[in-house]
């Protein structure tokens, strides 16, 4: 399961910013009402957004 989460993070980091924002919006919209999923996505997006600037600078 953790491997899937890591891969999902890598996929999100690799997306262009418009696609990432659309994906983020869609996932949050679909998770509305599910407190556990909403919390998971918040943590996932926080991690991705923390790493994303570093990778964009390297490109």
C-alpha positions as CSV (number, residue, x, y, z in Angstrom):
1,X,0.0,0.0,0.0
2,X,2.8,2.4,0.9
3,X,4.4,1.8,-2.5
4,X,1.1,2.9,-4.2
5,X,1.1,6.1,-2.1
6,X,4.7,6.9,-3.0
7,X,3.9,6.3,-6.7
8,X,0.9,8.5,-6.5
9,X,3.0,11.2,-4.9
10,X,5.6,10.9,-7.7
11,X,2.8,11.1,-10.3
12,X,1.4,14.2,-8.8
13,X,4.8,15.8,-8.6
14,X,5.5,15.1,-12.2
15,X,2.2,16.8,-13.4
16,X,2.2,20.2,-14.9
17,X,0.7,22.8,-12.5
18,X,-2.7,23.1,-14.4
19,X,-3.2,19.3,-14.4
20,X,-2.1,19.0,-10.8
21,X,-4.6,21.7,-9.7
22,X,-7.4,20.1,-11.6
23,X,-6.6,16.7,-10.1
24,X,-6.3,18.2,-6.6
25,X,-9.7,19.9,-7.0
26,X,-11.4,16.7,-8.4
27,X,-10.0,14.5,-5.6
28,X,-11.0,16.9,-2.9
29,X,-14.5,17.3,-4.4
30,X,-14.9,13.5,-4.6
31,X,-13.7,13.1,-1.0
32,X,-16.1,15.7,0.4
33,X,-18.0,14.2,3.3
34,X,-15.4,11.5,4.0
35,X,-13.3,12.9,6.9
36,X,-10.6,10.2,6.7
37,X,-10.1,10.5,3.0
38,X,-10.1,14.3,3.2
39,X,-7.4,14.2,5.9
40,X,-5.3,11.7,3.8
41,X,-5.5,13.9,0.8
42,X,-4.5,17.0,2.8
43,X,-1.4,15.2,4.0
44,X,-0.6,13.9,0.5
45,X,-1.0,17.3,-1.1
46,X,1.1,18.9,1.7
47,X,3.9,16.4,1.0
48,X,3.7,16.9,-2.8
49,X,3.7,20.7,-2.6
50,X,6.7,20.6,-0.2
51,X,8.7,18.5,-2.7
52,X,7.4,20.0,-6.0
53,X,9.3,23.3,-6.0
54,X,12.6,21.5,-5.5
55,X,12.0,19.3,-8.5
56,X,10.8,22.2,-10.7
57,X,14.0,24.0,-9.9
58,X,16.1,21.0,-11.0
59,X,14.4,20.9,-14.4
